[in-house]
Amino acid sequence: RIFFAIIIGVVLVVAIDYLLGFYRWSLNYVLPGGLILLDVALVILRFINRRNWQSYMAQQILVIFMGILPVIFILNGWITDPLVSVSAIAFSIVLFVTTLIMGGRAARMELRRRFHI
């Protein structure tokens, strides 16, 4: 629920930006901020649900794929301040890699089980 609430919130703020003249402040700051907020929420949920932390790996991969969207916007010139967007995707990737490293065999087995890798 938290995941989809943040996504819907970001979409609504982008729509508000579009209605106000589309100055792209939502793409520059709100979209990457939403991705970072999703990452922080996943870290908090992992600490709360310590016994089943592997179940959040699929959401981490989804956040990484959603982080590709700001990169596409940077390449198209829609984002004028790429530092925040690059930081958001880097944070997502670092979080996933640390989950793989710290999770060890359990993390790799979860990826194999979910994605047949």
PEURFEN-V329708 format. One record per helix or strand of 3 or more residues. SS is the DSSP state (helix for helix, strand for strand). FROM is the first residue (numbers start at 1). TO is the last residue. If there is no record, write none. Layout:
ss,from,to
SS,FROM,TO
SS,FROM,TO
//
This chain:
ss,from,to
helix,2,19
helix,25,48
helix,50,76
helix,82,103
helix,105,115
//
